[in-house]
Amino acid sequence: MRNGAHHAVVRAVPIAAAAALTLGLAGCGSGESAAAPAQDGALVLCDTEIADAELWSAAQEEGGFTLYTAQPEATSQAIVEAFMEATGLDVESIRLSGGPLAERVLSEVAGDQLAADVIQASDVQFAEQLKEVDALQPYTVPWIDDLNPDLIDPDSMYTPWSTAVMALAYNSALVEADEVPQSWDDLLDPRWKDRIGIFDIGTGGSAWVVALFQRQVLGEDYWADLAAQNPAVFSGNAPLAESLTRGEIEVGTASPGVILRAKREGAPVDVVFPSEGFPAFVSFLTIPKSAENVNAAKVYLNWATSECGENEIKSISGDYMSNTKVSAPSIDDTEMPESGPWVPSTEDWLGLRDAWSREYRQVFGEAAN
């Protein structure tokens, strides 16, 4: 039970955020700043019943929940703050990049020590592993019919939340306007040798979807051609963004949300959506079978997948959302393409992962940054 002061605790393990984030957040992106219970005691936000009276009462009794998340720290913190502002529930958030998060969760499950009430992650393979070890409980959000049907788990063990995009980023203080790479092929120009940043394949869904896109869309030789540029290999979004901001690299693959928030804070960085397309991966939310604060967890899943919550979240994350009623995202003055991203099939995501990851490591090596 989590009675007490309204607060959030975010533990970033092991990397710091790419940039500090100062935001004024509202419960629905429309000026509401607190929960608005209806006469029957339900939680109503943006004229939408997020939780009925019974669920809302039980969630308030629990007081909050513990979130394990693979999102970049600045993104996850802002989303958590928006939820707490809207509901008054507390969130303790523990953050790791995708690969380490999966390792930690599976280890805690094996030792019967999992502390999470909600897990957010970006790798369907991880979700399937959790299903295989019987670590999850089914839950169906009230607006399941509004979510992208191609992303829904038939067993209702995890809920699609967003489709996170990967694009190109560059240091705007070092890269002239006429030099900015407009395509993935532009990265192969000798201009960028020793100046490119990429992710280690073990980072998680973000790294795997970029690698998969490059091989399936850009061609079987693209990895080798990119490796010949001697790119720096990073363990996640935050260290790559920090290196880009410092000018240690000049271009790289990155999350637009991370880069554009850093730009908002004054960092000399910007993003490009390449002409050949840009890959994206599904982020999901799930409630472990061992969760102690199940009702607060359900309120979070309801809010995070509702039209109300997803409109708020997309303005923070810059991601395309799973709720089909929500339009393409934008961050500040940067609008994401309405055409949407390239999303691989689940069959390819799972079936090609192990063998192609080994090949990728042979080409690029292990993360060094």
Secondary structure, 3 states (H helix, E strand, C coil): CCCCCCCEEEEECCCCCCCCCCCCCCCCCCCCCCCEECCCCCEEECCEEEECHHHHHHHHHHCEEEEEECCCHHHHHHHHHHHHHHHCCEEEEEECCHHHHHHHHHHHHHCCCCCCCEEEECCHHHHHHHHHCCCEECCCCCCHHHECHHHCCCCCCCEEEEEEECEEEEECCCCCHHHCCCCCHHHHCHHHCCCEEEECHHHCHHHHHHHHHHHHHHCCCHHHHHHCCCCEEECCHHHHHHHHHHCCCCEEEECHHHHHHHHHCCCCEEEECCCCCCEEEEEEEEEECCCCCHHHHHHHHHHHHCHHHHHHHHHHHCCEECECCCCCCEECCEECCCCCCECCCHHHHHHCHHHHHHHHHHHHCCCCC
